[in-house]
Amino acid sequence: MSDLESLLSAIGTASGVPVRKRALTNHKVLNEAYAYAKPSSFSRGIAIDLGNLTILLISGTASIDEQGRSIHIGDLRAQTRRTFSNITGLLASEGATWHDVVRTSCYLRDIERDYEGFNEERTAFYTELGLDPLPASTGIQAILCRPELLVEIEAIAIILRKPAGS
């Protein structure tokens, strides 16, 4: 049993509700990584259902189109906007929005060069949405999975669903 499965089992036992995990997807914005010519073995995200509470764990997401192609090559701001759009689509597939996001991890290929532009785009995006409070976040310099990608973002969202019949 994996650490995640052990944790979910313990949560289910402690809470008295069944715990279920399932893959997230939204083919209108992103294809599946395992469908690439060279498959990559991960889900776009996982939904963990704990009774009326759902936790969304969104995998590192970048400026990828619905065919799996990198787009906006060389344009950090456009890549950032597309990344936010892709995450928005994954959230929407579960009836969630950015108002449900509690944490992000933001990976930049060159944090010294790109952080200011990235943060300006993120601030504009969050301002447009009226997010308050803002998600907790960490900025990390990293070598990303494709050399043309400049930014990748992971997100965690928590949504409370209405009980059945209410």
C-alpha positions, 0 to 999 in steps of 0.5 A: 500500500502506498503512503497516499493510500495509507493516509486515505485509509486512515482518514476514512477510518477516522472520519467514518466516510469512504475515501475515493480517489479518481483522475481529473481531466478536461480534454477541451484544454489538455490531453492526457500525458499518457497519450503522448507519442512518448507517454508520460505516466501521470494524471493531470490531477487527482480528486480525493473524495472524503464524504462532502469534501473533495481535495483536488491535487493538480499536477504540474501544468504548463502552456500545453494545448489540447493536442499536447503541444507546447505553445507560446514558445519564448513568451513567458507571459503568454505561457503563464496565462495559458497555464492558468487557463489550463488549471482553470479548465481542470478546476472547472471539470470538478465544479471548482474555481480559483476561489477554491485553490489553497496552494500553488507551487510555481516552477520557473526555468529562470527565476531571476530573469522571469519572476517579475514578469510571472508575478505581474501576470499572476497578480493581474490574474488573481486581481481579475478573479478577486481572490481574497485570500490569495493561495499560499504559494512557493516559487521554485527555479527548476529544469522543466520537462520540456526545454521550451517551457518557462513556467509550470504550476501545481495547485491544490484546491478544496471544495465542499459539496452539498450533501445529497438530497439537500 
